[in-house]
Amino acid sequence: MEYVRSEVCQELAHDVPTAPIAAPMMVHEYTIQLQTYHDEIVGRLKFKRADSTVEESALCSLGELQNLIAVWQDDRLLGSFAIGARLALNASFKLEMK
């Protein structure tokens, strides 16, 4: 099967502006907030952005939290949490019980 671009698509492809990609914000401190949910320990990650807004992940199991932290450090985090922010390898954390 052969794909052919229309003339309009070819013209638009040349007119797309390219913006420089900004370096991710480095997170050096974050919080692990633990709580119980239906008799299971679950938690979420929280951190403060440069503009002082606090961002929180969804509630996760402890295993999922561990995985979330690992992929965040590797800058492989996909989804709606920590967009544009990377966890520093030497980041410190606080543990909170809710």
C-alpha positions as CSV (number, residue, x, y, z in Angstrom):
1,M,0.0,0.0,0.0
2,E,1.4,3.4,-0.9
3,Y,0.6,6.6,0.9
4,V,0.5,9.9,-1.0
5,R,0.4,13.3,0.8
6,S,-1.9,15.8,-0.7
7,E,-0.5,19.1,-1.8
8,V,-2.1,20.9,1.1
9,C,-0.4,18.5,3.6
10,Q,2.9,18.9,1.9
11,E,2.7,22.7,2.1
12,L,1.6,22.6,5.8
13,A,4.5,20.2,6.7
14,H,7.0,22.9,5.6
15,D,5.2,25.7,7.6
16,V,5.3,24.1,11.0
17,P,7.3,26.3,13.4
18,T,9.7,24.5,15.6
19,A,10.3,25.7,19.1
20,P,13.3,24.9,21.2
21,I,12.6,22.1,23.6
22,A,13.0,23.3,27.2
23,A,15.1,21.4,29.7
24,P,12.9,19.6,32.2
25,M,12.5,21.0,35.7
26,M,14.6,19.0,38.2
27,V,12.8,17.9,41.3
28,H,15.1,17.7,44.3
29,E,12.5,17.2,47.1
30,Y,9.3,15.3,47.0
31,T,6.8,13.7,49.5
32,I,5.5,10.2,49.7
33,Q,2.1,10.4,51.3
34,L,0.8,7.1,52.7
35,Q,-2.7,6.1,53.8
36,T,-5.0,3.1,54.0
37,Y,-7.7,2.4,51.5
38,H,-9.9,-0.7,52.1
39,D,-7.3,-2.1,54.5
40,E,-4.5,-1.7,52.0
41,I,-1.6,0.7,52.3
42,V,-1.5,3.0,49.3
43,G,0.2,6.3,48.6
44,R,0.8,9.2,46.3
45,L,3.8,11.3,45.3
46,K,3.7,15.1,45.7
47,F,6.2,17.8,44.8
48,K,6.2,21.6,44.5
49,R,6.8,23.2,41.1
50,A,8.9,26.3,40.6
51,D,5.7,28.4,40.6
52,S,4.9,26.9,44.1
53,T,2.0,24.9,42.9
54,V,1.8,21.4,44.4
55,E,1.4,18.4,42.0
56,E,0.1,15.1,43.2
57,S,0.0,11.6,41.6
58,A,-3.0,9.4,41.8
59,L,-3.2,6.9,44.6
60,C,-1.1,3.8,43.9
61,S,-0.1,0.6,45.6
62,L,3.4,0.5,47.2
63,G,4.7,-1.5,44.2
64,E,3.3,1.0,41.7
65,L,4.9,3.9,43.7
66,Q,8.3,2.2,43.5
67,N,7.9,1.8,39.8
68,L,6.7,5.4,39.4
69,I,9.8,6.7,41.2
70,A,12.1,4.6,39.0
71,V,10.6,5.7,35.7
72,W,10.5,9.3,36.9
73,Q,14.2,9.3,37.6
74,D,14.9,7.8,34.2
75,D,12.8,10.5,32.6
76,R,10.5,7.9,31.1
77,L,7.4,9.0,32.9
78,L,4.3,9.2,30.7
79,G,0.8,10.3,31.7
80,S,-0.5,13.3,33.5
81,F,1.8,13.4,36.5
82,A,5.0,15.5,36.6
83,I,4.9,16.7,32.9
84,G,8.1,18.6,32.2
85,A,9.6,17.6,35.5
86,R,12.4,15.0,36.2
87,L,13.3,13.5,39.5
88,A,17.0,14.2,40.4
89,L,19.0,11.1,41.2
90,N,20.0,12.6,44.5
91,A,16.5,13.8,45.4
92,S,15.3,13.6,49.0
93,F,11.8,12.8,50.2
94,K,9.6,13.2,53.2
95,L,7.2,10.5,54.4
96,E,3.7,11.6,55.4
97,M,0.9,9.5,56.9
98,K,-2.5,10.7,56.1
